[in-house]
Amino acid sequence: LTGRVDSLTTQVAGLQSTVEADQVAITTRDAAIEEKRRELSTVFYVIGDKRTLTTAGVIAPKGGVLGLGRTLQLTGRYDARLFKSLDTDQERVVTIPSPKVQVMSAQAKASYELRTVGRQVELHILDTSEFRKVKHLVVLTD
C-alpha cells in the first residue's frame, strides 16, 4: 500500500508539473494572440492643418501651373512620432477639433462617417475591417 501511495504521489507531482507547463504555454499563446489582434486592429492617425502636415512631410502640393491648380497629395513618407495609435476593436470614434475636415488617406468612404458635433467633427468608424485596410489615417483641417 505504501508503494502504491508513493507511486500515486509521483504521478500527481508529474501531472502538476505538466499542468503548470501547459498553463505557461497557454499564457504565452494568449499573449501572442492578443499582440497579433492589437497589431491587426490598430490604425495610426494624424490630424493637422495644411502648414503642419506639409512641414512634417505628410502631404505635399502636386501639379498645377505656377502655383495655380495644385492639389494636396500624400507623400507616403510618414514619421511614426507624428501619428497616434487607435485600436479599432476598442474605440471607433476620432474627435477632430475643427469644424471643417478632409480625410486625405485612402480609407473606403463607406467605412466611416463624419459627424459635426458643435465646433468639431467626429469620425465614426462604421466598418472596422474595411477601414483598417489602410493603416494610416491623415485628416486635414482648415
N, C-alpha and C positions, 0 to 999 in steps of 0.2 A: 504494500500500500504506500509506503514511504517512497519507493522508487517511482511509482505512478504519479504521486504528488510532485516529485522533483521534475519528472518529465513534462507534466502539465504546466508547471511553473516556467520551465524553459520555453515551452510553446507560447505561453502568454507573453513572456518577455519578447520573444521573436515577433509575435503579432503586434505588440505595442510599438516596436521599432519600425515595423512595416507601415503601420498606420501613421506614425509621425513622419516618415519619409514621404508617404502619399500626401499628407496634409501640406508639407513643404512644396511638393510638386504642384499641387492644386493651387496653392497661393501664388506660386511663381507664374503658373499658366494664367490665372485670373489677372495678375498684374500686367502680363504681356497682352492679353486680350483688351484690357482697359486702355493701355497705351495705344494700341492699334486703333481702337474705337475713337479715342480722342484725336489721333492723327488724321483719321478719315473724316471726322466731323468738324474739324477746325478750319475756319477760313480766316484770313488776315485782312484787316481793313484800315484804310487811311481816309481821313476827311480833311479837306483844306480848300483854300481859295486858289485862284489861278496862279498868283505870285508864289505862294508857299509850295504848291505842287510842282511848279516849273523849276523853282530854285532847288528843290530836293531831287529833281531829275525824274520824277514820276511821269510827268506829262511834258510834251513839247509841241509848239506850234509847227504845223507842216503845211506845205503847199502855198498857194496864193501868189500874187504878183505884187512886189514892192510893199509887202506887209498887208495887202488887202486880200480878203477871202481866205485867210489862214484858218485852219481848223486845229483844234487841240486833239492830240492823239497820245495814247500811252506809249512810253518808251520801251517798256519791258524790263527796264533796269530798276529793281526795287531794293532799297536799303531796308533790311529787316527791322532796323531800330525804329523806323517811322510807323510801322504797322502795329496795330493792336490785334490780339487774337480773340476769336469769338467761337465758342463751342456751340454749333448749331443744334446739337441734341439737347442742350441745356437752356439756350437763350435764342430767341428768334426775332428780336427787335433791336435795331440800331438807331439810337437817337442822334439826330443831326441838328446842331444848334444854328440853323439858318432857315429862313422861310423859302429860299429858292435853292434847289439842288439838282444836280445832274449826275447820274451814275455813268461813269466813264468806262468801267470794265465790262466784260462781255457776259455777265450773268444773263441767263434767259429772262426776258421781260415777264414771262408768265410765272416765274418762280418767286417773285417778290412784288410788293405793293408799297407805294409811297403815300403816307397819310399826313396831312397837315394837322398839327396839334398846337394851337396858339401861334407863337412866333418861331416854331421849329418844325421839323419834319421827322417822322418816324418811318424807317424802312422795315416793313414786316416781311419776314421770310415765309412764303406760302408753301413752297415745295423744296424741302431741305436737300434732297438728293440731287435735284436739278440745279439748285442754287450753288452748291459746293463743288460742282464740276469745274468751276473757275475758282481757284484758291485765293486770289487777291481781289478784293473789292476796293475800287477807287471812287470816291464821291467828291465831286467838285461843287463848292458852294460859291455863292455870289458875295 
